[in-house]
Amino acid sequence: MRKVRGKGLRIAGLVLGIVGVTASVTAVILSACGMYQARLCKKCKKGAEFR
């Protein structure tokens, strides 16, 4: 049986993929929180001050 080459590259790709997915999920969550805060700010007194 031949040894399969490129094991390090597959592991690096897997790690980079996991990091990418984690960053994407974090960005979506932070964006949703920011949009929620912006909507709250429009309804409160401070929203008028920032315009």
Phi, psi and omega in degrees: 000133182276147177282132180277129182269162175088022181296322179296321179292323178293320179293318178297318178297320178296315180296316180294325177295316178296318178297318179297316179296318179298317179295320180296315180296319179297318180296319179295317181295315180294323177296317179296319178296319179295319179294323178295316179295322179295322178293320177295322184292330178293332184272341184262176181295325183293335178298323178290328180290328184278348182285000000 
